Amino acid sequence: MELFPAIDLRAGRCVRLTQGDFGQETVYWDDPVEVAAGFAAAGARWVHVVDLDGALTGRGENAGAIGRIAAQTGLRVQAGGGVRSADAAARLLEAGVRRVVLGTAAVEDPALVAQVADRWPGAVAVALDHRDGDVRLRGWARGGGGRVAELVPRVLEAGASAVLVTDIARDGMLAGPDVAGLAGLLEATGAPLIASGGVASLDDLRVLAGIRAGGRGLAGVVVGKALYEGRFDVAAALAACEAMGGGP
């Protein structure tokens, strides 16, 4: 199971929101490149970067910072937030991002997933952010996206190489991940799932790494606030992700 330390960007700074609420923001660091470099020094291979401003506006508000992370840290960057066109995806990928994350656009226009994946095979993930299984759109501000279990097969068929599943109710809460829900989704779809939301301890990571369905495990886990709050460090997290021999 791959570890994706998270960097959420707002106005160029590293922040975390509570349950996706832009009114509940905590600023942790001013320099996202320095933070990402720290992840790399601790052994991380990937970093997950979200442009929170872009998620609201649909524009690449923090594209410059994302490009600098890709260019200066040696990390494989998985990035999204307001990527709603092939041109927006192309700008990130051409700036060195390894995998672009489509959210709202993938639900509203599945053909966009195929368009980007055809040009950059293996370089598209789809983010399905949900409350109780109902997918939310436009920076989590609007419902109507459909059921997460029904959308996973559709986005894979369109060309997604991974599906990032975020339980909004747990995001930023340090309340533990939705183990049962993720296990059920893996069992139902067999998809390369990346879990997000709620991780608070190394035991949470070990449990996620141990999930199996049809011989498959979770492809990855995104961890943000637990790292920022000092619950554990990247090196310990990497060891926990590998403790069960986890992997897709």
C-alpha atoms as an extended CHARMM CRD file, in Angstrom:
* protein
*
       248  EXT
         1         1  MET       CA              0.0000000000        0.0000000000        0.0000000000  PROA      1               0.0000000000
         2         2  GLU       CA              1.5720000000        3.2630000000       -1.1380000000  PROA      2               0.0000000000
         3         3  LEU       CA              1.7640000000        6.2150000000        1.2290000000  PROA      3               0.0000000000
         4         4  PHE       CA              0.6740000000        9.6000000000       -0.1480000000  PROA      4               0.0000000000
         5         5  PRO       CA              1.5680000000       12.3660000000        2.3120000000  PROA      5               0.0000000000
         6         6  ALA       CA             -0.8260000000       15.2160000000        1.6050000000  PROA      6               0.0000000000
         7         7  ILE       CA             -0.3420000000       18.8940000000        0.9330000000  PROA      7               0.0000000000
         8         8  ASP       CA             -3.4720000000       21.0110000000        0.6320000000  PROA      8               0.0000000000
         9         9  LEU       CA             -2.7680000000       24.4150000000       -0.8780000000  PROA      9               0.0000000000
        10        10  ARG       CA             -4.6880000000       27.6090000000       -0.2940000000  PROA      10              0.0000000000
        11        11  ALA       CA             -3.1870000000       30.9350000000       -1.3310000000  PROA      11              0.0000000000
        12        12  GLY       CA              0.1390000000       29.1370000000       -1.7440000000  PROA      12              0.0000000000
        13        13  ARG       CA              0.2920000000       27.8900000000        1.8500000000  PROA      13              0.0000000000
        14        14  CYS       CA             -0.0830000000       24.4180000000        3.3720000000  PROA      14              0.0000000000
        15        15  VAL       CA             -3.4160000000       24.1650000000        5.1640000000  PROA      15              0.0000000000
        16        16  ARG       CA             -5.9120000000       21.5760000000        6.3530000000  PROA      16              0.0000000000
        17        17  LEU       CA             -9.6730000000       21.8970000000        6.3990000000  PROA      17              0.0000000000
        18        18  THR       CA            -12.0390000000       20.1240000000        8.7680000000  PROA      18              0.0000000000
        19        19  GLN       CA            -14.6380000000       18.0460000000        6.8760000000  PROA      19              0.0000000000
        20        20  GLY       CA            -13.9830000000       20.1080000000        3.7660000000  PROA      20              0.0000000000
        21        21  ASP       CA            -15.2140000000       23.3070000000        5.4270000000  PROA      21              0.0000000000
        22        22  PHE       CA            -13.3240000000       26.3330000000        4.0880000000  PROA      22              0.0000000000
        23        23  GLY       CA            -14.3730000000       28.1940000000        7.2210000000  PROA      23              0.0000000000
        24        24  GLN       CA            -12.4340000000       25.7190000000        9.3740000000  PROA      24              0.0000000000
        25        25  GLU       CA             -8.9180000000       26.1540000000        8.0420000000  PROA      25              0.0000000000
        26        26  THR       CA             -5.6370000000       25.6210000000        9.8720000000  PROA      26              0.0000000000
        27        27  VAL       CA             -2.4610000000       27.0050000000        8.2970000000  PROA      27              0.0000000000
        28        28  TYR       CA              0.5620000000       24.7950000000        8.9900000000  PROA      28              0.0000000000
        29        29  TRP       CA              3.3870000000       26.0560000000        6.7640000000  PROA      29              0.0000000000
        30        30  ASP       CA              4.0260000000       28.8310000000        4.2790000000  PROA      30              0.0000000000
        31        31  ASP       CA              6.4020000000       26.9230000000        1.9680000000  PROA      31              0.0000000000
        32        32  PRO       CA              4.9020000000       23.7880000000        0.3700000000  PROA      32              0.0000000000
        33        33  VAL       CA              8.1660000000       22.9200000000       -1.4060000000  PROA      33              0.0000000000
        34        34  GLU       CA              9.9750000000       22.7390000000        1.9200000000  PROA      34              0.0000000000
        35        35  VAL       CA              7.2540000000       20.4790000000        3.3180000000  PROA      35              0.0000000000
        36        36  ALA       CA              7.3740000000       18.1700000000        0.2980000000  PROA      36              0.0000000000
        37        37  ALA       CA             11.1690000000       18.0290000000        0.4580000000  PROA      37              0.0000000000
        38        38  GLY       CA             10.8360000000       16.8720000000        4.0540000000  PROA      38              0.0000000000
        39        39  PHE       CA              8.5440000000       14.0670000000        2.9560000000  PROA      39              0.0000000000
        40        40  ALA       CA             11.0840000000       13.0230000000        0.3380000000  PROA      40              0.0000000000
        41        41  ALA       CA             13.9550000000       13.0940000000        2.8120000000  PROA      41              0.0000000000
        42        42  ALA       CA             11.9710000000       10.7470000000        5.0710000000  PROA      42              0.0000000000
        43        43  GLY       CA             11.5990000000        8.2170000000        2.2710000000  PROA      43              0.0000000000
        44        44  ALA       CA              8.2530000000        9.0530000000        0.6690000000  PROA      44              0.0000000000
        45        45  ARG       CA              7.9720000000        8.2910000000       -3.0390000000  PROA      45              0.0000000000
        46        46  TRP       CA              4.7360000000       10.1830000000       -3.7090000000  PROA      46              0.0000000000
        47        47  VAL       CA              3.0290000000       13.3400000000       -2.5250000000  PROA      47              0.0000000000
        48        48  HSD       CA             -0.6620000000       14.1140000000       -2.9370000000  PROA      48              0.0000000000
        49        49  VAL       CA             -1.3070000000       17.8130000000       -3.6180000000  PROA      49              0.0000000000
        50        50  VAL       CA             -4.7240000000       19.4860000000       -3.6860000000  PROA      50              0.0000000000
        51        51  ASP       CA             -5.3390000000       22.9950000000       -5.0020000000  PROA      51              0.0000000000
        52        52  LEU       CA             -8.1880000000       24.0130000000       -2.6950000000  PROA      52              0.0000000000
        53        53  ASP       CA             -8.6140000000       27.3840000000       -4.3720000000  PROA      53              0.0000000000
        54        54  GLY       CA             -8.8390000000       25.6420000000       -7.7330000000  PROA      54              0.0000000000
        55        55  ALA       CA            -11.4540000000       23.2240000000       -6.3970000000  PROA      55              0.0000000000
        56        56  LEU       CA            -13.7270000000       26.2010000000       -5.8040000000  PROA      56              0.0000000000
        57        57  THR       CA            -12.9310000000       28.2980000000       -8.8780000000  PROA      57              0.0000000000
        58        58  GLY       CA            -12.0340000000       25.6900000000      -11.4990000000  PROA      58              0.0000000000
        59        59  ARG       CA             -8.7780000000       27.5420000000      -12.1930000000  PROA      59              0.0000000000
        60        60  GLY       CA             -5.2240000000       26.4380000000      -11.4310000000  PROA      60              0.0000000000
        61        61  GLU       CA             -4.7200000000       28.9270000000       -8.6330000000  PROA      61              0.0000000000
        62        62  ASN       CA             -1.7310000000       27.0880000000       -7.1320000000  PROA      62              0.0000000000
        63        63  ALA       CA             -0.2790000000       25.5550000000      -10.3090000000  PROA      63              0.0000000000
        64        64  GLY       CA              3.0290000000       27.3290000000       -9.8190000000  PROA      64              0.0000000000
        65        65  ALA       CA              3.5690000000       25.8180000000       -6.3860000000  PROA      65              0.0000000000
        66        66  ILE       CA              2.6180000000       22.3670000000       -7.6620000000  PROA      66              0.0000000000
        67        67  GLY       CA              5.1180000000       22.6850000000      -10.5040000000  PROA      67              0.0000000000
        68        68  ARG       CA              7.8600000000       23.6750000000       -8.0810000000  PROA      68              0.0000000000
        69        69  ILE       CA              7.1690000000       20.6400000000       -5.9020000000  PROA      69              0.0000000000
        70        70  ALA       CA              7.4610000000       18.3860000000       -8.9540000000  PROA      70              0.0000000000
        71        71  ALA       CA             10.6320000000       20.0640000000      -10.1780000000  PROA      71              0.0000000000
        72        72  GLN       CA             12.5190000000       20.4900000000       -6.9170000000  PROA      72              0.0000000000
        73        73  THR       CA             11.7720000000       17.5030000000       -4.6680000000  PROA      73              0.0000000000
        74        74  GLY       CA             12.1410000000       14.3590000000       -6.8000000000  PROA      74              0.0000000000
        75        75  LEU       CA              8.7490000000       13.1390000000       -5.5710000000  PROA      75              0.0000000000
        76        76  ARG       CA              6.1150000000       11.6570000000       -7.8180000000  PROA      76              0.0000000000
        77        77  VAL       CA              3.3310000000       14.2240000000       -7.6100000000  PROA      77              0.0000000000
        78        78  GLN       CA             -0.3360000000       13.3060000000       -7.6850000000  PROA      78              0.0000000000
        79        79  ALA       CA             -2.2560000000       16.5710000000       -7.9790000000  PROA      79              0.0000000000
        80        80  GLY       CA             -5.7750000000       17.8190000000       -8.4210000000  PROA      80              0.0000000000
        81        81  GLY       CA             -8.2820000000       20.4260000000       -7.3780000000  PROA      81              0.0000000000
        82        82  GLY       CA            -10.3550000000       22.1680000000      -10.0260000000  PROA      82              0.0000000000
        83        83  VAL       CA             -8.9190000000       20.2280000000      -12.9820000000  PROA      83              0.0000000000
        84        84  ARG       CA            -11.9650000000       20.4550000000      -15.2270000000  PROA      84              0.0000000000
        85        85  SER       CA            -10.5430000000       20.4070000000      -18.7470000000  PROA      85              0.0000000000
        86        86  ALA       CA             -7.9930000000       18.5390000000      -20.8280000000  PROA      86              0.0000000000
        87        87  ASP       CA             -5.9450000000       21.7350000000      -21.0730000000  PROA      87              0.0000000000
        88        88  ALA       CA             -5.8320000000       22.0830000000      -17.2830000000  PROA      88              0.0000000000
        89        89  ALA       CA             -4.7170000000       18.4750000000      -16.9510000000  PROA      89              0.0000000000
        90        90  ALA       CA             -2.0960000000       18.9810000000      -19.6500000000  PROA      90              0.0000000000
        91        91  ARG       CA             -0.6190000000       21.9900000000      -17.8610000000  PROA      91              0.0000000000
        92        92  LEU       CA             -0.0570000000       19.9580000000      -14.7120000000  PROA      92              0.0000000000
        93        93  LEU       CA              1.3120000000       16.9040000000      -16.4830000000  PROA      93              0.0000000000
        94        94  GLU       CA              3.6350000000       18.9870000000      -18.6290000000  PROA      94              0.0000000000
        95        95  ALA       CA              4.8600000000       20.7090000000      -15.4450000000  PROA      95              0.0000000000
        96        96  GLY       CA              6.0470000000       17.3500000000      -14.1260000000  PROA      96              0.0000000000
        97        97  VAL       CA              3.0060000000       16.0150000000      -12.2690000000  PROA      97              0.0000000000
        98        98  ARG       CA              3.0190000000       12.2140000000      -12.4960000000  PROA      98              0.0000000000
        99        99  ARG       CA             -0.7140000000       11.6840000000      -12.0190000000  PROA      99              0.0000000000
       100       100  VAL       CA             -3.4890000000       14.2310000000      -12.3550000000  PROA      100             0.0000000000
       101       101  VAL       CA             -6.6510000000       13.8870000000      -10.2770000000  PROA      101             0.0000000000
       102       102  LEU       CA            -10.0220000000       14.6540000000      -11.8220000000  PROA      102             0.0000000000
       103       103  GLY       CA            -12.9640000000       15.1180000000       -9.4950000000  PROA      103             0.0000000000
       104       104  THR       CA            -16.0650000000       17.0650000000      -10.4330000000  PROA      104             0.0000000000
       105       105  ALA       CA            -15.1780000000       16.9880000000      -14.1200000000  PROA      105             0.0000000000
       106       106  ALA       CA            -14.8690000000       13.1980000000      -14.1550000000  PROA      106             0.0000000000
       107       107  VAL       CA            -18.3930000000       12.8330000000      -12.7890000000  PROA      107             0.0000000000
       108       108  GLU       CA            -19.9830000000       15.5230000000      -14.9370000000  PROA      108             0.0000000000
       109       109  ASP       CA            -18.0640000000       14.6700000000      -18.1270000000  PROA      109             0.0000000000
       110       110  PRO       CA            -16.7260000000       11.0670000000      -18.1380000000  PROA      110             0.0000000000
       111       111  ALA       CA            -15.4200000000       11.5740000000      -21.6830000000  PROA      111             0.0000000000
       112       112  LEU       CA            -12.8000000000       13.9120000000      -20.2200000000  PROA      112             0.0000000000
       113       113  VAL       CA            -11.2410000000       11.0060000000      -18.3190000000  PROA      113             0.0000000000
       114       114  ALA       CA            -10.8970000000        9.0460000000      -21.5510000000  PROA      114             0.0000000000
       115       115  GLN       CA             -9.5090000000       12.0580000000      -23.3990000000  PROA      115             0.0000000000
       116       116  VAL       CA             -6.7370000000       12.6730000000      -20.8720000000  PROA      116             0.0000000000
       117       117  ALA       CA             -6.0140000000        8.9690000000      -20.3040000000  PROA      117             0.0000000000
       118       118  ASP       CA             -5.6710000000        8.3490000000      -24.0400000000  PROA      118             0.0000000000
       119       119  ARG       CA             -2.9540000000       10.9810000000      -24.2500000000  PROA      119             0.0000000000
       120       120  TRP       CA             -1.2710000000       10.1130000000      -20.9230000000  PROA      120             0.0000000000
       121       121  PRO       CA             -1.9270000000        6.4290000000      -20.1620000000  PROA      121             0.0000000000
       122       122  GLY       CA             -1.7540000000        5.6240000000      -16.4770000000  PROA      122             0.0000000000
       123       123  ALA       CA             -1.5940000000        9.2890000000      -15.5050000000  PROA      123             0.0000000000
       124       124  VAL       CA             -5.2330000000        9.8830000000      -14.4960000000  PROA      124             0.0000000000
       125       125  ALA       CA             -6.8630000000        9.2540000000      -11.1450000000  PROA      125             0.0000000000
       126       126  VAL       CA            -10.4560000000       10.0930000000      -10.2930000000  PROA      126             0.0000000000
       127       127  ALA       CA            -11.4130000000       11.4990000000       -6.9000000000  PROA      127             0.0000000000
       128       128  LEU       CA            -14.7930000000       10.4560000000       -5.5410000000  PROA      128             0.0000000000
       129       129  ASP       CA            -15.4640000000       12.4710000000       -2.3920000000  PROA      129             0.0000000000
       130       130  HSD       CA            -18.5710000000       11.3200000000       -0.5720000000  PROA      130             0.0000000000
       131       131  ARG       CA            -20.8040000000       11.6580000000        2.4510000000  PROA      131             0.0000000000
       132       132  ASP       CA            -22.4730000000        8.3550000000        3.3400000000  PROA      132             0.0000000000
       133       133  GLY       CA            -21.7860000000        7.1010000000       -0.1820000000  PROA      133             0.0000000000
       134       134  ASP       CA            -23.2290000000       10.1460000000       -1.9770000000  PROA      134             0.0000000000
       135       135  VAL       CA            -20.5700000000       11.8690000000       -4.1020000000  PROA      135             0.0000000000
       136       136  ARG       CA            -20.1350000000       15.6040000000       -3.6020000000  PROA      136             0.0000000000
       137       137  LEU       CA            -18.9950000000       18.0480000000       -6.2920000000  PROA      137             0.0000000000
       138       138  ARG       CA            -17.4760000000       21.5310000000       -6.6940000000  PROA      138             0.0000000000
       139       139  GLY       CA            -15.1280000000       21.4580000000       -3.7290000000  PROA      139             0.0000000000
       140       140  TRP       CA            -17.6540000000       19.3860000000       -1.7540000000  PROA      140             0.0000000000
       141       141  ALA       CA            -20.1240000000       22.2780000000       -1.9280000000  PROA      141             0.0000000000
       142       142  ARG       CA            -22.7780000000       20.5070000000       -4.0360000000  PROA      142             0.0000000000
       143       143  GLY       CA            -24.3810000000       17.0730000000       -4.0830000000  PROA      143             0.0000000000
       144       144  GLY       CA            -25.9020000000       15.1530000000       -6.9650000000  PROA      144             0.0000000000
       145       145  GLY       CA            -22.8080000000       13.2340000000       -8.0250000000  PROA      145             0.0000000000
       146       146  GLY       CA            -24.3570000000        9.7910000000       -7.6020000000  PROA      146             0.0000000000
       147       147  ARG       CA            -23.3530000000        6.7900000000       -5.5170000000  PROA      147             0.0000000000
       148       148  VAL       CA            -19.6700000000        6.0670000000       -5.1150000000  PROA      148             0.0000000000
       149       149  ALA       CA            -20.0690000000        2.3060000000       -5.6550000000  PROA      149             0.0000000000
       150       150  GLU       CA            -21.7670000000        2.9030000000       -9.0050000000  PROA      150             0.0000000000
       151       151  LEU       CA            -19.2400000000        5.4820000000      -10.1960000000  PROA      151             0.0000000000
       152       152  VAL       CA            -16.0600000000        3.4780000000       -9.5140000000  PROA      152             0.0000000000
       153       153  PRO       CA            -16.5850000000        0.9950000000      -12.3910000000  PROA      153             0.0000000000
       154       154  ARG       CA            -17.5520000000        3.8130000000      -14.7490000000  PROA      154             0.0000000000
       155       155  VAL       CA            -14.4260000000        5.8680000000      -14.2190000000  PROA      155             0.0000000000
       156       156  LEU       CA            -12.2050000000        2.7950000000      -14.5060000000  PROA      156             0.0000000000
       157       157  GLU       CA            -13.8480000000        1.9200000000      -17.8070000000  PROA      157             0.0000000000
       158       158  ALA       CA            -13.2060000000        5.4900000000      -18.9670000000  PROA      158             0.0000000000
       159       159  GLY       CA             -9.4790000000        5.0770000000      -18.3340000000  PROA      159             0.0000000000
       160       160  ALA       CA             -8.7180000000        6.0080000000      -14.7250000000  PROA      160             0.0000000000
       161       161  SER       CA             -5.6790000000        4.1810000000      -13.3310000000  PROA      161             0.0000000000
       162       162  ALA       CA             -6.7110000000        4.7390000000       -9.7040000000  PROA      162             0.0000000000
       163       163  VAL       CA             -9.7200000000        5.9340000000       -7.7150000000  PROA      163             0.0000000000
       164       164  LEU       CA             -9.2120000000        8.1900000000       -4.7240000000  PROA      164             0.0000000000
       165       165  VAL       CA            -12.0600000000        7.7010000000       -2.2440000000  PROA      165             0.0000000000
       166       166  THR       CA            -12.4950000000       10.3630000000        0.4450000000  PROA      166             0.0000000000
       167       167  ASP       CA            -15.0040000000       10.0510000000        3.2630000000  PROA      167             0.0000000000
       168       168  ILE       CA            -15.7100000000       13.7450000000        3.8500000000  PROA      168             0.0000000000
       169       169  ALA       CA            -17.2190000000       13.1550000000        7.2940000000  PROA      169             0.0000000000
       170       170  ARG       CA            -13.8660000000       11.7700000000        8.4580000000  PROA      170             0.0000000000
       171       171  ASP       CA            -11.5630000000       14.1670000000        6.6030000000  PROA      171             0.0000000000
       172       172  GLY       CA             -9.4690000000       16.1810000000        9.0250000000  PROA      172             0.0000000000
       173       173  MET       CA            -11.2240000000       14.6270000000       12.0280000000  PROA      173             0.0000000000
       174       174  LEU       CA             -8.5840000000       12.0520000000       13.0810000000  PROA      174             0.0000000000
       175       175  ALA       CA            -11.4750000000        9.6910000000       13.8060000000  PROA      175             0.0000000000
       176       176  GLY       CA            -10.2090000000        6.6310000000       11.9590000000  PROA      176             0.0000000000
       177       177  PRO       CA            -10.7910000000        5.5810000000        8.3470000000  PROA      177             0.0000000000
       178       178  ASP       CA            -13.9150000000        3.9390000000        6.9720000000  PROA      178             0.0000000000
       179       179  VAL       CA            -12.4280000000        0.4400000000        7.0000000000  PROA      179             0.0000000000
       180       180  ALA       CA            -15.6860000000       -1.4220000000        6.4280000000  PROA      180             0.0000000000
       181       181  GLY       CA            -16.7350000000        0.8730000000        3.5990000000  PROA      181             0.0000000000
       182       182  LEU       CA            -13.3920000000        0.6380000000        1.8450000000  PROA      182             0.0000000000
       183       183  ALA       CA            -13.2760000000       -3.1430000000        2.2240000000  PROA      183             0.0000000000
       184       184  GLY       CA            -16.7870000000       -3.4130000000        0.8030000000  PROA      184             0.0000000000
       185       185  LEU       CA            -15.9460000000       -1.1570000000       -2.1140000000  PROA      185             0.0000000000
       186       186  LEU       CA            -12.8070000000       -3.1570000000       -2.8670000000  PROA      186             0.0000000000
       187       187  GLU       CA            -14.7910000000       -6.3840000000       -2.6940000000  PROA      187             0.0000000000
       188       188  ALA       CA            -17.4920000000       -5.0090000000       -5.0000000000  PROA      188             0.0000000000
       189       189  THR       CA            -15.2240000000       -3.4190000000       -7.6100000000  PROA      189             0.0000000000
       190       190  GLY       CA            -11.7030000000       -4.8390000000       -7.3680000000  PROA      190             0.0000000000
       191       191  ALA       CA            -10.5550000000       -1.3170000000       -8.1770000000  PROA      191             0.0000000000
       192       192  PRO       CA             -7.1390000000        0.2470000000       -7.4290000000  PROA      192             0.0000000000
       193       193  LEU       CA             -8.4560000000        2.3160000000       -4.5210000000  PROA      193             0.0000000000
       194       194  ILE       CA             -6.5850000000        5.0400000000       -2.6620000000  PROA      194             0.0000000000
       195       195  ALA       CA             -8.1290000000        5.6960000000        0.7430000000  PROA      195             0.0000000000
       196       196  SER       CA             -8.4270000000        9.1900000000        2.1880000000  PROA      196             0.0000000000
       197       197  GLY       CA             -9.9180000000       10.5930000000        5.3590000000  PROA      197             0.0000000000
       198       198  GLY       CA             -9.6790000000        9.8630000000        9.0430000000  PROA      198             0.0000000000
       199       199  VAL       CA             -6.2600000000        8.2470000000        9.4870000000  PROA      199             0.0000000000
       200       200  ALA       CA             -5.1150000000        9.0560000000       13.0180000000  PROA      200             0.0000000000
       201       201  SER       CA             -2.6310000000        6.3520000000       14.0250000000  PROA      201             0.0000000000
       202       202  LEU       CA             -0.1560000000        3.8070000000       12.7770000000  PROA      202             0.0000000000
       203       203  ASP       CA             -2.6820000000        1.1260000000       13.6950000000  PROA      203             0.0000000000
       204       204  ASP       CA             -5.1200000000        2.7370000000       11.2280000000  PROA      204             0.0000000000
       205       205  LEU       CA             -2.4920000000        2.3560000000        8.5160000000  PROA      205             0.0000000000
       206       206  ARG       CA             -1.7860000000       -1.2580000000        9.4560000000  PROA      206             0.0000000000
       207       207  VAL       CA             -5.4930000000       -2.1000000000        9.2960000000  PROA      207             0.0000000000
       208       208  LEU       CA             -5.8440000000       -0.4690000000        5.8830000000  PROA      208             0.0000000000
       209       209  ALA       CA             -2.7420000000       -2.2900000000        4.6240000000  PROA      209             0.0000000000
       210       210  GLY       CA             -4.3220000000       -5.5540000000        5.7270000000  PROA      210             0.0000000000
       211       211  ILE       CA             -7.5700000000       -5.1520000000        3.7720000000  PROA      211             0.0000000000
       212       212  ARG       CA             -7.8800000000       -7.8600000000        1.1360000000  PROA      212             0.0000000000
       213       213  ALA       CA            -10.5400000000       -8.7650000000       -1.4160000000  PROA      213             0.0000000000
       214       214  GLY       CA             -9.9660000000      -11.2450000000       -4.1940000000  PROA      214             0.0000000000
       215       215  GLY       CA             -6.2560000000      -11.2420000000       -3.4530000000  PROA      215             0.0000000000
       216       216  ARG       CA             -6.0350000000       -7.4630000000       -3.8220000000  PROA      216             0.0000000000
       217       217  GLY       CA             -5.3220000000       -4.7500000000       -1.2990000000  PROA      217             0.0000000000
       218       218  LEU       CA             -5.7070000000       -0.9990000000       -1.3230000000  PROA      218             0.0000000000
       219       219  ALA       CA             -3.4140000000        0.7450000000       -3.7740000000  PROA      219             0.0000000000
       220       220  GLY       CA             -2.6350000000        3.5850000000       -1.3870000000  PROA      220             0.0000000000
       221       221  VAL       CA             -3.6080000000        5.8850000000        1.4370000000  PROA      221             0.0000000000
       222       222  VAL       CA             -3.5170000000        9.6640000000        1.7090000000  PROA      222             0.0000000000
       223       223  VAL       CA             -2.4080000000       11.0130000000        5.0860000000  PROA      223             0.0000000000
       224       224  GLY       CA             -2.4160000000       14.6700000000        6.0290000000  PROA      224             0.0000000000
       225       225  LYS       CA             -3.4610000000       15.9920000000        9.4080000000  PROA      225             0.0000000000
       226       226  ALA       CA             -2.0180000000       13.0770000000       11.4060000000  PROA      226             0.0000000000
       227       227  LEU       CA              1.4150000000       13.9140000000        9.9990000000  PROA      227             0.0000000000
       228       228  TYR       CA              0.9850000000       17.6290000000       10.5790000000  PROA      228             0.0000000000
       229       229  GLU       CA             -0.1930000000       17.1180000000       14.1620000000  PROA      229             0.0000000000
       230       230  GLY       CA              2.7490000000       14.8360000000       14.9510000000  PROA      230             0.0000000000
       231       231  ARG       CA              0.7510000000       11.6540000000       15.5390000000  PROA      231             0.0000000000
       232       232  PHE       CA              3.5300000000        9.8550000000       13.6410000000  PROA      232             0.0000000000
       233       233  ASP       CA              6.1540000000       10.6640000000       11.0390000000  PROA      233             0.0000000000
       234       234  VAL       CA              6.5600000000        9.6740000000        7.4110000000  PROA      234             0.0000000000
       235       235  ALA       CA              9.1740000000        7.0080000000        8.1050000000  PROA      235             0.0000000000
       236       236  ALA       CA              6.9110000000        5.2370000000       10.6140000000  PROA      236             0.0000000000
       237       237  ALA       CA              3.9540000000        5.5740000000        8.2660000000  PROA      237             0.0000000000
       238       238  LEU       CA              5.8800000000        3.9620000000        5.4320000000  PROA      238             0.0000000000
       239       239  ALA       CA              6.7730000000        1.0290000000        7.6710000000  PROA      239             0.0000000000
       240       240  ALA       CA              3.1340000000        0.6320000000        8.7540000000  PROA      240             0.0000000000
       241       241  CYS       CA              1.9490000000        0.6470000000        5.1420000000  PROA      241             0.0000000000
       242       242  GLU       CA              4.3340000000       -2.1960000000        4.3750000000  PROA      242             0.0000000000
       243       243  ALA       CA              3.8210000000       -4.1430000000        7.6050000000  PROA      243             0.0000000000
       244       244  MET       CA              1.2200000000       -6.4760000000        6.1570000000  PROA      244             0.0000000000
       245       245  GLY       CA              2.9560000000       -6.8710000000        2.8440000000  PROA      245             0.0000000000
       246       246  GLY       CA              0.3000000000       -4.5490000000        1.5240000000  PROA      246             0.0000000000
       247       247  GLY       CA             -0.1290000000       -3.5670000000       -2.0830000000  PROA      247             0.0000000000
       248       248  PRO       CA             -2.5760000000       -3.7930000000       -4.9550000000  PROA      248             0.0000000000
